[in-house]
């Protein structure tokens, strides 16, 4: 304890705090004061330090331009309150143990406040103390606590709006990503600060109440101890212990009042991340004016007759020395700035608009998800949002199924959307959008339910099923009626999964294919050696893989695909020819995805006459089917749709079996009109599988 007091007396506490150990040392020392007896001289030093600390905090609060400039204030307030209460306990012990020896027994600071401040009249002292308590407790503390409470609530309520404003500025190009990140950090720090201030105001209130209780306990205890144990008369006991108790109370309540005023000042102002430990002292001592004024006040108090000159003059000199060091440091910085070239100084004051570069051209997002402002909680983990985890799950599942890494999804808010609307885009083009309600659940009608639900009518965006948005307390009831109930995050994730599956070919580019080749080359280096561009061009390889994905064929078996290309690419570089060869090589995988482990494949076929007509049309109009007569195309599409629906009703995947020449053309013909119809050629049926014709299109 003596070492601690000496360090603080000579200003070494600054270096301790700068190293991040001063705060815990101060707290532990305060707890030590509660347990260990303190000599009167040590109490003088610590009471003086307590007054100077409170004065310095008050001045820093006054000179802070924004609350977040002194973001460590709640912690400083707690530490100062703990120190003051520990001093109250230590001084109470000294007063009760040594008070019978006279007013100087508890130290010169308590004696000075008990005699000089109140003129030695304990009746006047009681009145002054009562007035201070009323000012502190009823006026300052109560008002500051109310302001902190209201500010905390309003700041938290305003957070979504402030974040939306930041995102709006970012989308409008008014700020960049770094500035947006800094502003979001400020909004979060502001909310944390006012929340902490709401709790810290309770410390000040409790300290005021504790001061009143300690006063009466000391007076009553002093009477009893002085008269019973030490044989003092009633008048002597009253004079000595009341004087000491009032001096003790005043020397403790004066810093308490200054801290209450500082709290009131800081919360009534109209923000930056702060690191507690190394920043607390920097925020308190970086302003030289605070140190200059504190030093002046302490030096004046030190020369007042009756005051403990050594303690006040010592602390005043320490503050003056700190101010001198800070002023010298600031002067050196200003000289360094003045020594810089004028153009650099002008640029620092008025930065010029930098020249445009390619960095200013923002590339389009491969996969984008935009949400309205009411859906922000879905993507905010701090608010329990699960959408980010769901999207990661979708990406992992699709990457495993498709055979390549699906690009990340860029999520942002869009003020142009309706509050509950979201939009999914691929390569900057909208491919799906819908509305969801983050605070409700979607009850989907799977086709057979046993009742109706009250809620917001809607439709499942992924499969187009009728649905109702219900409150969370209706979930069990909806499930009992046969509805399938999912939350808003699942709805968006399912919709995204469906769109990415349908548009998988757009997600595969040259970089993804190169990564696939590198991955295969680790295990089969000979297979990929010289393949690109020696055997097949990279563009052709990408097109073949895109063709397979567009037809719902996974490319996980890259070994088989590359072996097929090594065999057929020297004969032809036509992507359609190579795609057909790859499909034949993957026929077992394709058929397994359709019928699983079944040996019989139910298929739809084309009548021989219809196939002959289609062959003639292809010869006349080219491979894209432009030669098919429009009336024939319409009738064939209608018949294929009806046949596919019949197979789906029977619980089977609709499959159209045709010749290899027609397969590619018919696949493009029905891809958009009948997306669930799979087109197979005769060559793509494995030898161990049998076919069963369920219907024939074009049969008379």
C-alpha positions as CSV (number, residue, x, y, z in Angstrom):
1,X,0.0,0.0,0.0
2,X,2.8,2.5,0.8
3,X,4.5,1.6,-2.5
4,X,1.2,2.2,-4.3
5,X,0.7,5.6,-2.6
6,X,4.3,6.7,-3.4
7,X,3.9,5.7,-7.1
8,X,0.7,7.6,-7.4
9,X,2.1,10.6,-5.6
10,X,4.9,11.0,-8.1
11,X,2.8,10.4,-11.2
12,X,4.1,6.9,-11.9
13,X,0.5,5.6,-12.0
14,X,0.4,6.9,-15.6
15,X,3.1,4.4,-16.8
16,X,1.4,1.6,-14.9
17,X,-2.0,2.3,-16.5
18,X,-0.4,2.7,-19.9
19,X,0.9,-0.8,-19.6
20,X,-2.6,-2.0,-18.8
21,X,-1.9,-3.0,-15.2
22,X,-2.9,0.2,-13.3
23,X,-6.6,-0.4,-13.3
24,X,-6.4,-3.9,-11.8
25,X,-3.8,-2.7,-9.3
26,X,-6.0,0.1,-8.2
27,X,-9.0,-2.2,-7.8
28,X,-7.0,-4.7,-5.7
29,X,-5.5,-1.9,-3.6
30,X,-9.0,-0.6,-3.0
31,X,-10.0,-4.0,-1.7
32,X,-6.9,-4.1,0.4
33,X,-7.9,-0.8,2.1
34,X,-11.1,-2.5,3.2
35,X,-9.2,-5.2,5.1
36,X,-5.9,-3.6,6.2
37,X,-5.5,-0.7,8.7
38,X,-4.3,2.5,7.1
39,X,-2.1,5.1,8.9
40,X,-3.3,8.7,8.9
41,X,-0.6,9.9,6.6
42,X,-1.6,7.4,4.0
43,X,-5.2,8.4,4.3
44,X,-4.2,12.0,3.5
45,X,-2.4,11.0,0.4
46,X,-5.2,8.8,-0.9
47,X,-8.0,11.3,0.0
48,X,-6.0,13.9,-2.0
49,X,-5.6,11.5,-4.9
50,X,-9.3,10.8,-4.8
51,X,-10.2,14.5,-5.0
52,X,-7.7,15.1,-7.8
53,X,-9.0,12.1,-9.7
54,X,-12.6,13.2,-9.5
55,X,-11.6,16.8,-10.5
56,X,-9.7,15.5,-13.5
57,X,-12.6,13.2,-14.6
58,X,-14.9,16.2,-14.4
59,X,-12.7,18.4,-16.5
60,X,-12.2,15.6,-19.1
61,X,-16.0,15.2,-19.3
62,X,-16.4,18.9,-19.8
63,X,-13.8,19.1,-22.6
64,X,-14.9,16.0,-24.4
65,X,-16.6,16.9,-27.7
66,X,-18.6,13.7,-28.0
67,X,-19.6,11.1,-25.4
68,X,-17.5,8.5,-27.2
69,X,-14.4,10.7,-26.8
70,X,-14.5,9.5,-23.2
71,X,-16.0,6.0,-23.8
72,X,-14.2,4.6,-20.8
73,X,-16.1,6.9,-18.5
74,X,-18.5,4.1,-17.1
75,X,-15.5,2.0,-16.1
76,X,-13.7,5.1,-14.6
77,X,-16.9,5.9,-12.7
78,X,-17.0,2.4,-11.2
79,X,-13.3,2.4,-10.2
80,X,-13.6,5.8,-8.6
81,X,-16.7,4.8,-6.7
82,X,-15.0,1.7,-5.5
83,X,-11.9,3.7,-4.4
84,X,-14.1,6.2,-2.5
85,X,-16.1,3.5,-0.7
86,X,-12.8,1.7,0.3
87,X,-11.5,5.0,1.7
88,X,-14.7,5.5,3.6
89,X,-14.3,2.1,5.3
90,X,-10.6,2.8,6.0
91,X,-11.3,6.2,7.4
92,X,-14.2,4.9,9.5
93,X,-11.8,2.3,11.1
94,X,-9.3,5.1,11.9
95,X,-11.9,7.5,13.2
96,X,-13.4,4.9,15.5
97,X,-10.1,3.4,16.7
98,X,-8.1,6.7,17.1
99,X,-10.7,9.4,17.3
100,X,-10.5,9.7,21.1
101,X,-6.9,11.0,20.7
102,X,-8.2,14.2,19.0
103,X,-9.3,15.6,15.6
104,X,-5.8,15.1,14.0
105,X,-5.9,11.3,14.8
106,X,-7.6,10.5,11.4
107,X,-5.3,12.6,9.3
108,X,-5.0,16.2,8.3
109,X,-7.4,16.1,5.3
110,X,-10.3,14.9,7.5
111,X,-9.3,17.4,10.2
112,X,-9.1,20.2,7.7
113,X,-12.5,19.5,6.1
114,X,-14.0,19.1,9.6
115,X,-12.5,22.4,11.0
116,X,-11.5,24.7,8.1
117,X,-14.4,24.0,5.7
118,X,-17.2,24.1,8.4
119,X,-15.4,26.3,10.9
120,X,-15.3,23.6,13.6
121,X,-19.0,23.8,14.2
122,X,-20.5,20.3,13.8
123,X,-24.0,21.6,13.6
124,X,-23.0,23.7,10.6
125,X,-21.2,20.7,9.2
126,X,-24.3,18.5,9.5
127,X,-26.3,21.1,7.5
128,X,-23.6,21.5,4.9
129,X,-23.3,17.8,4.5
130,X,-27.1,17.4,4.2
131,X,-27.2,20.1,1.5
132,X,-24.4,18.4,-0.4
133,X,-26.3,15.1,-0.2
134,X,-29.5,16.7,-1.4
135,X,-27.8,18.3,-4.4
136,X,-25.9,15.1,-5.2
137,X,-28.7,12.6,-4.7
138,X,-31.9,14.5,-5.6
139,X,-30.7,16.8,-8.3
140,X,-27.6,15.7,-10.1
141,X,-27.7,11.9,-9.7
142,X,-31.4,11.5,-10.3
143,X,-31.4,13.7,-13.4
144,X,-28.3,12.0,-14.8
145,X,-29.7,8.6,-14.2
146,X,-33.0,9.5,-16.0
147,X,-31.1,10.9,-19.0
148,X,-28.9,7.9,-19.2
149,X,-31.9,5.5,-19.1
150,X,-33.7,7.5,-21.9
151,X,-30.6,7.9,-24.0
152,X,-29.9,4.1,-23.8
153,X,-33.4,3.2,-24.9
154,X,-33.5,5.8,-27.7
155,X,-30.1,4.9,-28.9
156,X,-30.9,1.2,-29.1
157,X,-34.2,1.9,-30.9
158,X,-32.4,4.1,-33.4
159,X,-29.7,1.5,-34.3
160,X,-31.6,-0.1,-37.3
161,X,-32.4,3.3,-38.8
162,X,-28.8,4.5,-38.5
163,X,-27.5,1.2,-40.0
164,X,-29.9,1.6,-42.9
165,X,-28.8,5.2,-43.5
166,X,-25.2,4.0,-43.6
167,X,-26.1,1.3,-46.1
168,X,-28.1,3.8,-48.2
169,X,-25.0,6.1,-48.4
170,X,-22.9,3.1,-49.3
171,X,-25.2,2.0,-52.1
172,X,-25.5,5.6,-53.4
173,X,-21.7,5.8,-53.6
174,X,-21.4,8.6,-51.1
175,X,-19.0,6.6,-48.9
176,X,-16.8,3.6,-49.4
177,X,-16.6,0.3,-47.6
178,X,-14.1,1.4,-45.1
179,X,-16.1,4.5,-44.1
180,X,-19.3,2.4,-43.9
181,X,-17.4,-0.1,-41.6
182,X,-16.2,2.8,-39.4
183,X,-19.7,4.3,-39.1
184,X,-21.2,0.9,-38.2
185,X,-18.6,0.5,-35.5
186,X,-19.5,4.0,-34.2
187,X,-23.2,3.1,-34.1
188,X,-22.4,-0.1,-32.1
189,X,-20.0,1.7,-29.8
190,X,-22.6,4.4,-29.1
191,X,-25.2,1.8,-28.2
192,X,-22.7,0.0,-25.9
193,X,-21.7,3.3,-24.2
194,X,-25.2,4.5,-23.4
195,X,-26.1,1.0,-22.2
196,X,-23.1,1.1,-19.9
197,X,-24.0,4.6,-18.7
198,X,-27.5,3.5,-17.8
199,X,-26.0,1.0,-15.4
200,X,-23.2,3.3,-14.2
201,X,-25.6,5.9,-13.1
202,X,-26.8,3.4,-10.5
203,X,-23.3,3.4,-9.0
204,X,-23.5,7.1,-8.3
205,X,-27.0,6.8,-6.8
206,X,-25.9,3.9,-4.5
207,X,-22.8,5.9,-3.5
208,X,-24.9,8.8,-2.4
209,X,-27.1,6.5,-0.3
210,X,-24.1,4.8,1.2
211,X,-22.7,8.2,2.2
212,X,-25.8,9.0,4.3
213,X,-25.7,5.7,6.1
214,X,-22.0,5.8,6.8
215,X,-22.4,9.3,8.4
216,X,-25.0,8.1,10.9
217,X,-23.2,4.9,11.6
218,X,-19.9,6.8,12.4
219,X,-21.6,9.3,14.7
220,X,-23.5,6.7,16.7
221,X,-20.6,4.3,16.8
222,X,-18.3,7.2,17.9
223,X,-20.6,8.1,20.7
224,X,-20.7,4.6,22.0
225,X,-16.9,3.9,21.6
226,X,-15.8,7.3,23.0
227,X,-18.1,7.2,26.1
228,X,-18.1,3.5,26.9
229,X,-14.6,2.4,26.0
230,X,-12.5,5.6,26.4
231,X,-14.5,7.4,29.2
232,X,-15.1,10.6,27.3
233,X,-17.8,12.9,28.4
234,X,-20.9,13.3,26.2
235,X,-19.8,16.8,25.1
236,X,-16.2,15.7,24.2
237,X,-17.5,12.6,22.3
238,X,-20.0,14.7,20.4
239,X,-17.5,17.3,19.5
240,X,-14.7,14.9,18.4
241,X,-16.6,12.2,16.6
242,X,-19.1,14.5,15.0
243,X,-16.3,16.7,13.7
244,X,-14.3,13.7,12.4
245,X,-17.4,12.1,10.9
246,X,-18.5,15.2,9.1
247,X,-15.0,15.9,7.8
248,X,-14.8,12.3,6.6
249,X,-18.2,12.6,4.9
250,X,-17.3,15.9,3.2
251,X,-14.0,14.7,1.9
252,X,-15.7,11.7,0.4
253,X,-18.9,13.4,-0.9
254,X,-17.0,16.2,-2.7
255,X,-15.4,13.8,-5.2
256,X,-18.8,12.0,-5.4
257,X,-20.5,15.2,-6.3
258,X,-17.9,16.0,-9.0
259,X,-18.3,12.5,-10.5
260,X,-22.1,12.9,-10.5
261,X,-21.7,16.2,-12.4
262,X,-19.3,14.5,-14.8
263,X,-21.8,11.8,-15.5
264,X,-24.6,14.4,-16.0
265,X,-22.3,16.3,-18.4
266,X,-21.3,13.3,-20.5
267,X,-24.8,11.9,-21.0
268,X,-26.3,15.3,-22.0
269,X,-24.0,15.6,-25.0
270,X,-24.8,14.7,-28.5
271,X,-18.8,7.9,-31.5
272,X,-15.0,5.1,-31.9
273,X,-13.9,1.7,-30.5
274,X,-12.1,2.0,-27.2
275,X,-9.7,-0.5,-25.6
276,X,-10.0,-0.4,-21.9
277,X,-6.7,-0.4,-20.0
278,X,-4.3,1.4,-22.4
279,X,-7.0,3.9,-23.6
280,X,-8.5,5.0,-20.3
281,X,-5.4,7.1,-19.3
282,X,-4.9,8.3,-22.9
283,X,-8.4,9.7,-22.9
284,X,-8.0,11.4,-19.5
285,X,-4.5,12.9,-19.9
286,X,-4.2,13.7,-23.7
287,X,-5.8,17.1,-23.2
288,X,-3.2,19.5,-21.7
289,X,-5.9,22.1,-20.6
290,X,-7.4,19.6,-18.2
291,X,-4.0,19.0,-16.5
292,X,-3.2,22.8,-16.4
293,X,-6.5,23.7,-14.7
294,X,-6.3,20.7,-12.3
295,X,-2.7,21.7,-11.4
296,X,-3.8,25.3,-10.8
297,X,-6.6,24.3,-8.5
298,X,-4.5,21.8,-6.5
299,X,-1.7,24.3,-6.1
300,X,-4.1,27.0,-4.9
301,X,-5.7,24.5,-2.4
302,X,-2.2,23.5,-1.3
303,X,-1.3,27.1,-0.2
304,X,-4.6,27.7,1.7
305,X,-3.8,27.9,5.5
306,X,-4.8,24.8,7.3
307,X,-4.7,22.5,4.2
308,X,-2.2,19.6,4.0
309,X,0.3,21.6,1.9
310,X,2.5,18.6,1.0
311,X,-0.2,16.4,-0.5
312,X,-1.9,19.2,-2.5
313,X,1.3,20.8,-3.7
314,X,2.8,17.5,-4.6
315,X,-0.2,16.4,-6.7
316,X,-0.4,19.9,-8.2
317,X,3.2,19.7,-9.3
318,X,2.6,16.2,-10.8
319,X,-0.3,17.6,-12.9
320,X,1.7,20.6,-13.9
321,X,4.6,18.4,-15.0
322,X,2.2,16.2,-17.0
323,X,0.7,19.3,-18.7
324,X,4.2,20.5,-19.6
325,X,5.1,17.2,-21.2
326,X,1.9,17.1,-23.2
327,X,2.4,20.7,-24.4
328,X,5.9,19.9,-25.4
329,X,4.7,16.9,-27.3
330,X,2.0,18.9,-29.1
331,X,4.6,21.6,-29.9
332,X,6.9,19.1,-31.5
333,X,4.1,17.7,-33.6
334,X,3.1,21.1,-34.8
335,X,6.7,21.8,-35.8
336,X,6.9,18.6,-37.7
337,X,3.8,19.5,-39.6
338,X,5.1,22.9,-40.3
339,X,8.3,21.5,-41.7
340,X,6.4,19.4,-44.4
341,X,6.0,20.8,-47.9
342,X,3.2,23.2,-48.4
343,X,1.5,21.0,-50.9
344,X,1.4,18.1,-48.5
345,X,-0.2,20.4,-45.8
346,X,-2.7,21.7,-48.3
347,X,-3.5,18.2,-49.3
348,X,-4.0,17.2,-45.7
349,X,-6.4,20.1,-45.2
350,X,-8.3,19.8,-48.5
351,X,-7.7,16.3,-50.0
352,X,-8.1,16.3,-53.7
353,X,-10.4,13.8,-55.5
354,X,-8.1,11.0,-56.5
355,X,-7.9,10.0,-60.2
356,X,-10.2,7.2,-61.3
357,X,-8.7,3.8,-61.7
358,X,-9.9,0.2,-62.3
359,X,-10.4,-0.2,-58.6
360,X,-13.4,2.2,-58.9
361,X,-15.1,-0.3,-61.3
362,X,-17.1,-2.6,-59.1
363,X,-17.5,-6.2,-60.6
364,X,-20.9,-7.7,-60.7
365,X,-21.7,-10.2,-57.9
366,X,-21.9,-13.8,-59.2
367,X,-24.7,-14.5,-56.7
368,X,-26.5,-11.6,-55.0
369,X,-29.2,-11.5,-52.3
370,X,-30.8,-8.2,-51.5
371,X,-33.3,-7.8,-48.6
372,X,-35.7,-5.1,-47.5
373,X,-35.0,-3.3,-44.2
374,X,-37.4,-5.4,-42.2
375,X,-35.5,-8.5,-43.1
376,X,-32.2,-7.2,-41.7
377,X,-32.7,-9.3,-38.5
378,X,-32.5,-12.4,-40.6
379,X,-28.9,-11.7,-41.6
380,X,-27.8,-10.1,-38.3
381,X,-26.3,-12.7,-36.0
382,X,-26.6,-10.3,-33.0
383,X,-30.3,-10.4,-33.4
384,X,-30.5,-14.2,-33.8
385,X,-30.5,-14.3,-37.6
386,X,-30.1,-17.8,-39.0
387,X,-30.0,-16.9,-42.8
388,X,-26.2,-16.7,-43.1
389,X,-25.8,-20.2,-41.6
390,X,-28.6,-21.5,-43.8
391,X,-27.0,-20.1,-46.9
392,X,-23.6,-21.6,-45.9
393,X,-25.5,-24.9,-45.6
394,X,-27.0,-24.5,-49.1
395,X,-23.6,-23.7,-50.6
396,X,-22.1,-26.8,-49.0
397,X,-24.9,-29.1,-50.1
398,X,-24.9,-27.8,-53.7
399,X,-21.1,-27.9,-53.9
400,X,-21.2,-31.6,-52.9
401,X,-24.0,-32.4,-55.3
402,X,-22.9,-30.4,-58.4
403,X,-19.2,-31.2,-58.1
404,X,-17.7,-27.7,-57.8
405,X,-17.5,-24.9,-55.3
406,X,-20.5,-22.7,-55.5
407,X,-19.4,-19.0,-55.3
408,X,-20.3,-17.1,-52.1
409,X,-23.5,-15.1,-51.8
410,X,-23.2,-11.4,-51.5
411,X,-25.9,-10.1,-49.1
412,X,-26.9,-6.5,-48.9
413,X,-29.9,-4.4,-48.0
414,X,-31.8,-2.4,-50.6
415,X,-34.0,0.5,-49.7
416,X,-35.7,0.3,-53.1
417,X,-37.3,-3.0,-52.2
418,X,-40.4,-3.4,-50.1
419,X,-39.7,-3.8,-46.4
420,X,-40.4,-7.6,-46.5
421,X,-39.1,-8.3,-50.0
422,X,-36.0,-10.0,-51.0
423,X,-34.4,-10.5,-54.5
424,X,-32.0,-13.1,-55.8
425,X,-29.7,-12.2,-58.7
426,X,-27.2,-14.1,-60.8
427,X,-24.5,-12.1,-62.6
428,X,-26.5,-8.9,-61.8
429,X,-29.7,-10.2,-63.3
430,X,-32.8,-10.9,-61.1
431,X,-33.8,-14.5,-61.2
432,X,-36.2,-14.6,-58.3
433,X,-37.9,-12.5,-55.7
434,X,-40.7,-12.8,-53.1
435,X,-41.9,-11.5,-49.7
436,X,-41.3,-13.1,-46.4
437,X,-42.1,-12.1,-42.8
438,X,-39.2,-12.6,-40.4
439,X,-41.4,-12.7,-37.3
440,X,-43.8,-15.2,-38.7
441,X,-43.7,-18.8,-40.0
442,X,-44.8,-20.1,-43.4
443,X,-47.4,-22.8,-43.3
444,X,-47.3,-24.6,-46.7
445,X,-50.2,-26.6,-48.0
446,X,-48.7,-29.8,-49.3
447,X,-51.9,-30.7,-51.2
448,X,-54.1,-32.2,-48.4
449,X,-54.9,-30.4,-45.2
450,X,-57.7,-30.6,-42.7
451,X,-58.6,-27.0,-42.0
452,X,-57.8,-23.4,-42.6
453,X,-55.5,-20.9,-40.9
454,X,-55.7,-17.3,-40.1
455,X,-52.8,-15.3,-41.4
456,X,-51.3,-13.6,-44.4
457,X,-52.0,-15.4,-47.6
458,X,-48.9,-16.2,-49.7
459,X,-47.2,-18.7,-51.9
460,X,-44.1,-20.7,-51.5
461,X,-41.5,-19.1,-53.8
462,X,-39.6,-22.2,-54.4
463,X,-42.4,-24.6,-55.6
464,X,-45.4,-22.3,-56.0
465,X,-47.5,-24.0,-53.3
466,X,-50.2,-22.2,-51.5
467,X,-49.1,-21.0,-48.1
468,X,-50.1,-18.9,-45.1
469,X,-47.9,-16.7,-42.9
470,X,-48.9,-17.5,-39.3
471,X,-47.7,-16.3,-35.9
472,X,-45.3,-18.6,-33.9
473,X,-48.0,-19.6,-31.5
474,X,-50.0,-21.2,-34.3
475,X,-47.2,-23.6,-35.4
476,X,-48.4,-26.6,-33.5
477,X,-52.0,-26.1,-34.6
478,X,-50.9,-25.8,-38.2
479,X,-48.8,-28.9,-38.1
480,X,-51.8,-30.8,-36.6
481,X,-53.8,-29.8,-39.6
482,X,-51.3,-31.2,-42.0
483,X,-49.4,-28.0,-43.0
484,X,-45.6,-28.0,-43.4
485,X,-44.3,-25.1,-41.3
486,X,-40.9,-23.4,-42.0
487,X,-39.4,-20.2,-40.9
488,X,-38.5,-17.2,-43.1
489,X,-34.8,-18.1,-43.3
490,X,-35.6,-21.6,-44.6
491,X,-38.0,-20.1,-47.2
492,X,-35.3,-17.9,-48.6
493,X,-32.6,-20.6,-48.4
494,X,-34.8,-23.1,-50.2
495,X,-35.7,-20.6,-52.9
496,X,-32.0,-19.8,-53.3
497,X,-31.1,-23.5,-53.5
498,X,-33.7,-24.2,-56.2
499,X,-32.6,-21.2,-58.3
500,X,-28.9,-22.1,-58.0
501,X,-29.6,-25.7,-59.0
502,X,-31.5,-24.6,-62.1
503,X,-28.9,-22.0,-63.0
504,X,-25.8,-24.1,-62.0
505,X,-24.3,-23.8,-65.5
506,X,-24.0,-20.0,-65.0
507,X,-22.0,-20.5,-61.8
508,X,-19.3,-22.5,-63.5
509,X,-16.5,-20.4,-65.2
510,X,-12.9,-20.8,-66.2
511,X,-11.6,-20.3,-62.7
512,X,-13.8,-23.0,-61.3
513,X,-12.8,-25.4,-64.0
514,X,-9.1,-24.7,-63.5
515,X,-9.6,-25.4,-59.8
516,X,-11.2,-28.7,-60.7
517,X,-8.3,-29.6,-62.9
518,X,-5.9,-28.7,-60.2
519,X,-7.8,-30.9,-57.7
520,X,-7.9,-33.9,-60.1
521,X,-4.2,-33.4,-60.9
522,X,-3.2,-33.9,-57.3
523,X,-4.5,-37.5,-57.5
524,X,-4.2,-38.3,-61.2
525,X,-1.4,-36.1,-62.5
526,X,-1.0,-38.0,-65.7
527,X,-4.7,-37.5,-66.6
528,X,-4.5,-33.7,-66.5
529,X,-1.0,-33.4,-67.9
530,X,-1.2,-31.7,-71.3
531,X,-5.0,-32.0,-71.4
532,X,-5.5,-28.2,-71.6
533,X,-4.8,-26.9,-74.2
534,X,-3.0,-29.8,-75.8
535,X,-6.1,-32.1,-76.1
536,X,-9.0,-29.8,-75.6
537,X,-9.3,-26.0,-75.3
538,X,-10.2,-24.5,-72.0
539,X,-13.3,-22.8,-73.6
540,X,-14.5,-26.1,-75.0
541,X,-14.0,-27.9,-71.7
542,X,-16.0,-25.2,-69.8
543,X,-18.8,-25.4,-72.4
544,X,-19.0,-29.2,-72.1
545,X,-19.3,-29.0,-68.3
546,X,-21.8,-26.2,-68.5
547,X,-23.9,-28.3,-70.9
548,X,-23.9,-31.2,-68.5
549,X,-25.0,-28.9,-65.6
550,X,-27.7,-27.3,-67.6
551,X,-29.2,-30.8,-68.2
552,X,-29.1,-31.6,-64.5
553,X,-26.0,-33.9,-64.7
554,X,-23.5,-33.6,-61.8
555,X,-19.8,-33.2,-62.7
556,X,-18.5,-34.9,-59.5
557,X,-16.9,-37.7,-61.5
558,X,-14.3,-35.6,-63.2
559,X,-12.0,-38.6,-63.7
560,X,-14.5,-40.2,-66.1
561,X,-15.3,-36.9,-67.8
562,X,-11.6,-36.2,-68.5
563,X,-10.9,-39.7,-69.7
564,X,-13.8,-39.4,-72.1
565,X,-12.5,-36.0,-73.4
566,X,-9.0,-37.5,-73.8
567,X,-10.6,-40.2,-76.0
568,X,-13.0,-38.1,-78.1
569,X,-11.5,-34.6,-78.2
570,X,-8.9,-35.5,-80.9
571,X,-11.8,-36.5,-83.2
572,X,-14.0,-33.5,-82.6
573,X,-13.9,-30.2,-80.8
574,X,-17.7,-29.7,-81.1
575,X,-19.0,-29.1,-77.5
576,X,-22.3,-30.8,-78.3
577,X,-20.6,-33.9,-79.6
578,X,-18.3,-34.1,-76.6
579,X,-21.3,-33.5,-74.2
580,X,-23.1,-36.5,-75.8
581,X,-20.0,-38.7,-75.4
582,X,-19.6,-37.6,-71.7
583,X,-23.3,-38.3,-71.1
584,X,-22.8,-41.8,-72.4
585,X,-19.8,-42.3,-70.1
586,X,-21.9,-41.1,-67.1
587,X,-25.0,-43.1,-68.1
588,X,-25.0,-45.1,-64.8
589,X,-24.8,-42.0,-62.7
590,X,-27.5,-40.3,-64.8
591,X,-29.9,-43.2,-64.6
592,X,-29.2,-43.7,-60.9
593,X,-30.2,-40.0,-60.2
594,X,-33.5,-40.8,-62.0
595,X,-34.6,-44.2,-60.7
596,X,-32.2,-45.0,-58.0
597,X,-31.4,-48.7,-57.7
598,X,-34.5,-49.8,-59.7
599,X,-33.7,-52.1,-62.7
600,X,-36.7,-51.0,-64.7
601,X,-36.9,-47.5,-66.2
602,X,-40.4,-46.2,-67.1
603,X,-40.1,-44.0,-70.1
604,X,-42.1,-42.0,-72.6
605,X,-41.2,-42.5,-76.3
606,X,-42.0,-40.8,-79.6
607,X,-44.0,-42.6,-82.2
608,X,-41.8,-43.8,-85.2
609,X,-43.6,-41.5,-87.6
610,X,-43.1,-38.5,-85.3
611,X,-39.4,-39.3,-84.9
612,X,-39.0,-39.5,-88.7
613,X,-40.7,-36.1,-89.2
614,X,-38.4,-34.7,-86.5
615,X,-35.3,-36.1,-88.3
616,X,-36.4,-34.5,-91.5
617,X,-37.0,-31.2,-89.7
618,X,-33.6,-31.2,-88.2
619,X,-32.0,-31.9,-91.6
620,X,-34.0,-28.9,-93.0
621,X,-33.7,-26.5,-90.1
622,X,-30.4,-27.3,-88.3
623,X,-29.7,-28.7,-84.9
624,X,-31.6,-26.0,-83.0
625,X,-34.9,-27.3,-84.2
626,X,-35.8,-24.2,-86.2
627,X,-37.3,-26.4,-88.9
628,X,-40.1,-28.0,-86.7
629,X,-43.4,-26.7,-88.0
630,X,-45.0,-24.5,-85.3
631,X,-48.2,-26.4,-85.1
632,X,-46.4,-29.7,-84.7
633,X,-44.2,-28.2,-82.0
634,X,-47.2,-26.9,-80.0
635,X,-49.0,-30.3,-80.2
636,X,-45.9,-32.2,-79.3
637,X,-45.3,-29.9,-76.3
638,X,-48.8,-30.4,-75.1
639,X,-48.6,-34.2,-75.4
640,X,-45.3,-34.3,-73.6
641,X,-46.6,-32.2,-70.8
642,X,-49.6,-34.5,-70.3
643,X,-47.5,-37.6,-70.4
644,X,-45.0,-36.1,-67.9
645,X,-47.8,-35.1,-65.5
646,X,-49.2,-38.7,-65.6
647,X,-45.8,-40.1,-64.6
648,X,-45.5,-37.6,-61.8
649,X,-48.9,-38.5,-60.5
650,X,-47.6,-42.1,-60.3
651,X,-44.6,-40.9,-58.3
652,X,-42.1,-41.4,-61.1
653,X,-39.6,-39.0,-62.6
654,X,-40.8,-38.4,-66.2
655,X,-38.2,-39.6,-68.8
656,X,-38.4,-39.2,-72.6
657,X,-36.4,-41.8,-74.5
658,X,-35.3,-40.9,-78.0
659,X,-32.5,-41.4,-80.5
660,X,-29.1,-39.8,-79.9
661,X,-29.6,-37.5,-82.9
662,X,-32.7,-36.0,-81.4
663,X,-31.8,-36.0,-77.7
664,X,-29.9,-32.7,-77.6
665,X,-32.5,-30.9,-79.7
666,X,-35.5,-32.2,-77.7
667,X,-33.6,-31.4,-74.4
668,X,-33.4,-27.7,-75.5
669,X,-37.0,-27.8,-76.7
670,X,-38.5,-28.9,-73.4
671,X,-35.9,-27.4,-71.0
672,X,-38.0,-24.3,-70.1
673,X,-41.5,-25.6,-70.9
674,X,-41.2,-28.9,-69.0
675,X,-38.2,-28.5,-66.7
676,X,-38.8,-31.7,-64.8
677,X,-38.8,-33.9,-68.0
678,X,-35.5,-35.8,-68.4
679,X,-34.3,-36.6,-71.9
680,X,-32.3,-39.8,-72.5
681,X,-30.9,-41.4,-75.6
682,X,-30.9,-45.1,-76.3
683,X,-27.1,-45.1,-75.9
684,X,-27.5,-43.8,-72.3
685,X,-29.4,-46.8,-71.0
686,X,-27.0,-49.1,-69.1
687,X,-26.8,-52.7,-70.2
688,X,-28.2,-54.0,-66.8
689,X,-31.3,-51.8,-67.0
690,X,-34.6,-52.5,-68.7
691,X,-37.1,-50.0,-70.1
692,X,-40.8,-50.0,-69.8
693,X,-42.8,-47.7,-72.1
694,X,-45.6,-46.0,-70.2
695,X,-46.8,-43.8,-73.1
696,X,-45.9,-43.0,-76.7
697,X,-46.3,-39.4,-77.9
698,X,-47.6,-39.0,-81.5
699,X,-49.2,-42.5,-81.5
700,X,-52.4,-42.6,-83.6
